[in-house]
Amino acid sequence: MHRETRAARLTAPAPGQPVTVPLYQTSNFRFESPQELTRAMSDPDSFAYSGYGNPTNRALEQAMADLEQGEKALVTASGSSALSTVLQTILRHGDHIIAQKALYGGTVAMFNHLADRWGIEVTYVDGVDPAEVSTALRPSTKLLFLETIANPIGHVPDLPALAAEAKQNGLLTAVDSTFATPLLCRPIEHGADIVIHSATKYLGGHHDVVGGVAVFADEALYRQAWKHAINLGVVADPFAAWLIIRGLKTLPLRVNRACESAAMLAERMAAHPAVSAVHYPGLPTHASHARATKLLSGYGAIIATEVADAQQFMGNLELIMNASSLGGTETTVMHPGTTSHRHLTADELRTAGVSQNMVRIAVGVEHPDDLWADIEQALSPARTSRA
Ligand SMILES: *Cc1c(COP(=O)(O)O)cnc(C)c1O
């Protein structure tokens, strides 16, 4: 069945059963005997305590493993906790990571923390040539880390070539695919071992829940990650999982609409005299355009645009909201230089491709003409009324 159908129908209920996934709002499960409880507590397929797993979470995990073509998935309390669970599962003191340069600011901050506290070093590469992986390789290298569509500049790495090179050298490949969603790309089909999502964004899709997912191509790695997630205390609350399930059902509708609108807005902004640059992988002028066309079935809904006075443009917006998160029904804008990427040094900002003139527009599902009208009035310095 098509991905759209699989997302819309997470379960196949028998007659008399609920059509949608019930919310198991319980922390605890009862057992027949102490022996059975002991067994359940070390089995990720059983439910003993919701801090370990829960049937509502499991429904979302199975749906995400299915949509991403993975073996197993783990739902966590946030995208960041999915990331830290994966890193703790794979890395030990003194290990080395090869990562793409353009990355979510929180990931860079996490890498810096690992370097500082655990002696884990990172070599940053462009992500366009597999030779970069072999050049950066050390005996201690364990992990290649990529983003399908990088936050915020829309850089798309050559995932298949890089993952193949990583595999050949015994590394695991983890991909943060938050911006692509399983609709635009399935990294496991291209050789990735782990796919990470901030479910806070498109999977939840309504700006009402924080959550994360890690999908594993290999069951043994998932079992290790499950233990680390328990140690970290980051297994998702079932109500959060339930909200994400509700969002997942309309993921294809929302993402397709947002991608179409983003393409239109990116084109119009690129032609506007007050805009000095537009970074959107759907534009032929974007450095990743050819790779994106090959790898993705859509270019995403994030546009990084550069204007003379970013703060003024953002302040002028009326319909579009200044807000930190993205991927929901409402279009939001943010200034990466002073928000998501604020922990980065000037050098790291340059590496991530983030300038102080840059505004990140995360396109939602409103009518694109209304979004364009707002952007146009906010760009015009005269602020003349269009009435
Ligand atoms: C938001 C985001 C994260 C972090 O997710 P949270 O749910 O906010 O913890 C990680 N990666 C990317 C690409 C993101 O956009």
The ligand as an SDF file (V2000), in Angstrom:
LIG
                    3D

 15 15  0  0  0  0  0  0  0  0999 V2000
   14.0140   20.5470   16.4180 C   0  0  0  0  0  0  0  0  0  0  0  0
   15.0620   19.6820   15.8800 C   0  0  0  0  0  0  0  0  0  0  0  0
   15.7470   18.7800   16.7090 C   0  0  0  0  0  0  0  0  0  0  0  0
   15.4900   18.7070   18.2020 C   0  0  0  0  0  0  0  0  0  0  0  0
   14.2240   18.2070   18.4480 O   0  0  0  0  0  0  0  0  0  0  0  0
   13.3790   18.5560   19.7970 P   0  0  0  0  0  0  0  0  0  0  0  0
   12.1330   17.7710   19.6090 O   0  0  0  0  0  0  0  0  0  0  0  0
   13.1770   20.0390   19.7930 O   0  0  0  0  0  0  0  0  0  0  0  0
   14.1990   18.1040   20.9450 O   0  0  0  0  0  0  0  0  0  0  0  0
   16.6910   17.9680   16.1300 C   0  0  0  0  0  0  0  0  0  0  0  0
   16.9690   18.0350   14.8070 N   0  0  0  0  0  0  0  0  0  0  0  0
   16.3300   18.8950   13.9790 C   0  0  0  0  0  0  0  0  0  0  0  0
   16.6760   18.9210   12.5380 C   0  0  0  0  0  0  0  0  0  0  0  0
   15.3610   19.7430   14.4840 C   0  0  0  0  0  0  0  0  0  0  0  0
   14.7340   20.6120   13.6700 O   0  0  0  0  0  0  0  0  0  0  0  0
  1  2  1  0
  2  3  1  0
  2 14  2  0
  3  4  1  0
  3 10  2  0
  4  5  1  0
  5  6  1  0
  6  7  2  0
  6  8  1  0
  6  9  1  0
 10 11  1  0
 11 12  2  0
 12 13  1  0
 12 14  1  0
 14 15  1  0
M  END
$$$$
